[in-house]
């Protein structure tokens, strides 16, 4: 399924309200989408699908969680594959250079082999750590909301207790309805806190506290999963996030509702406008042209005649008569 087909399916998914159709479209995406970092960023299918994570239909909710987890693992594997390919290329280049020295060929080969073995062992260890970390949340022994303490995450990053407490609060907000690795969530939380701290000229003041409270409340909103998704998938940086307005952070459904209300208010504020007719029955006293628009209103008591308001379409001169 190419990007156009994915976008078309996502568009149909956002328009439908029927659970059976939603489930059918989600299954199509699950079966036919070959997730790559480029495709997910281009189509934003992950954000669209993640909105159904808390759907009232249990089948829809479970399928979405399975899809998001599978796509995330596929993208992570893609990144790891690129890293290994780059490391392999670098290692081959290093071996070619060392082969130029005939006298030290044996020693260089041995050293390079040892280095390659060590790198492979380290990479496997890192991969195991990542896999273990990634699967950690899904294997939790407790129920209820995630937080740094229950997930066993070290949040003592600074000498300042307020800054550490801010990271804890951000972690709990980012982890709402998420299955991301703990290390990744705490890293994003620390980035947000650090960006606010720098923005306040490296001071923990009242402005710093107010901003952190606002961001925690926005991220904790269960009806706004796309904001957490965008932050945790690095679609928006911490520096960009702390400068976003409340309207920019709002869920898509709320944005549409606000826009609808705004248009309705504008319509209501316009009020009734007078309908003008253009005639040649009147002559402008200023330019003597006969192209005049007019309308009539009852400006006096009901037994009095209507007042006619005239505007010359040529020079703009206005007058009225009864």
C-alpha positions, -999 to 999 in steps of 0.1 A, spaced: 0 0 0 16 33 -11 12 67 6 -18 78 -15 -37 46 -6 -28 50 31 -40 86 31 -72 77 14 -79 49 39 -71 72 68 -95 98 54 -123 72 52 -114 61 87 -118 96 101 -151 101 84 -168 69 95 -187 65 128 -197 28 125 -177 4 146 -178 -24 120 -164 -1 93 -138 13 116 -127 -23 125 -126 -32 88 -105 -2 78 -81 -8 107 -76 -44 96 -68 -32 61 -42 -9 74 -28 -36 97 -26 -61 69 -14 -40 40 8 -12 54 45 -19 53 56 5 81 87 26 75 97 58 92 93 78 60 58 64 53 45 70 89 58 105 89 45 113 54 9 99 60 6 105 97 -13 72 99 1 65 133 -16 97 148 -49 89 131 -49 53 143 -38 61 178 -70 82 183 -89 49 186 -66 35 214 -93 44 240 -123 35 217 -153 22 235 -153 -10 214 -128 -34 230 -119 -50 196 -110 -17 181 -89 -6 211 -70 -39 213 -63 -39 175 -50 -3 176 -26 -11 205 -13 -41 186 -8 -21 154 10 8 171 33 -16 190 41 -35 157 47 -4 137 70 11 164 90 -22 166 93 -22 128 106 14 127 130 6 155 143 -24 136 147 -3 105 168 22 125 189 -6 140 195 -21 106 207 13 92 231 17 122 245 -18 117 250 -12 80 268 20 87 290 4 113 297 -25 89 307 -1 62 330 18 86 346 -14 98 353 -26 62 369 8 54 391 5 86 401 -31 76 411 -20 41 433 8 54 450 -15 79 457 -40 51 481 -15 34 507 -21 61 522 -55 51 544 -58 82 515 -53 106 489 -72 87 485 -100 111 484 -78 142 459 -54 126 436 -82 115 436 -96 150 429 -62 166 402 -55 140 386 -89 146 386 -83 184 372 -49 179 345 -62 156 336 -90 181 334 -65 210 312 -42 189 289 -70 180 287 -81 216 280 -45 227 254 -41 199 237 -74 210 237 -62 246 222 -28 236 196 -46 215 187 -69 243 184 -39 267 162 -20 242 140 -51 236 137 -56 273 130 -20 279 104 -18 251 86 -49 263 88 -37 300 56 -17 301 35 -45 285 48 -70 311 40 -47 341 31 -65 372 8 -37 384 -24 -22 370 -34 14 367 -16 45 354 21 44 348 45 66 367 83 68 371 84 51 405 64 21 395 84 18 362 116 19 382 129 50 363 157 72 378 144 107 378 171 122 401 187 140 372 195 174 389 205 188 422 173 208 423 142 189 438 117 211 419 133 202 385 133 165 394 97 167 405 88 184 371 104 154 352 83 130 373 51 149 365 59 151 328 68 114 327 34 104 342 16 127 317 35 114 287 30 78 298 -9 80 298 -22 52 276 13 46 261 35 14 258 67 32 250 100 22 267 105 39 300 139 52 291 125 69 260 96 86 279 119 99 306 143 112 280 115 132 263 103 145 297 138 157 306 141 175 272 108 194 279 119 203 314 153 214 302 138 236 274 115 254 299 145 258 323 166 274 296 137 295 284 135 310 320 172 319 319 182 289 340 160 299 369 133 279 388 109 308 393 71 312 393 69 315 356 88 281 353 63 264 377 33 279 359 45 267 325 53 232 337 18 230 353 2 240 320 22 215 300 15 186 324 -23 193 323 -22 195 285 -3 162 282 -24 144 308 -56 150 288 -68 115 278 -87 130 249 -55 143 234 -34 112 225 -21 128 193 -1 154 213 17 127 233 22 107 201 38 137 183 62 144 212 72 107 217 78 101 180 98 134 177 74 149 153 77 181 174 107 190 194 107 201 231 118 236 220 88 239 196 64 223 221 70 249 249 62 277 225 29 262 212 -3 280 221 -32 261 239 -51 261 206 -21 244 188 -19 218 215 -57 211 215 -70 178 201 -81 178 164 -117 173 174 -117 203 197 -100 224 171 -127 215 146 -154 223 172 -138 257 180 -135 265 143 -172 257 139 -182 278 168 -160 307 155 -177 306 121 -211 304 137 -203 334 160 -191 354 129 -223 345 111 -244 356 141 -225 388 145 -231 399 110 -268 403 116 -293 412 90 -281 433 61 -303 455 40 -309 443 4 -301 470 -21 -317 474 -55 -302 494 -84 -324 517 -104 -324 546 -129 -355 562 -113 -334 585 -91 -308 611 -101 -278 619 -81 -278 656 -71 -240 657 -71 -229 641 -103 -263 638 -121 -258 601 -128 -289 579 -127 -273 546 -115 -285 547 -79 -289 518 -54 -315 521 -27 -333 504 2 -363 513 23 -368 511 61 -395 520 85 -377 547 106 -408 564 121 -442 553 134 -461 526 115 -486 551 100 -457 571 84 -443 563 49 -411 543 45 -378 562 44 -358 555 12 -320 555 15 -301 562 -18 -264 557 -28 -250 569 -61 -230 540 -76 -209 565 -95 -196 590 -69 -208 574 -37 -231 603 -27 -258 594 -2 -292 609 6 -326 599 19 -362 609 15 -396 599 28 
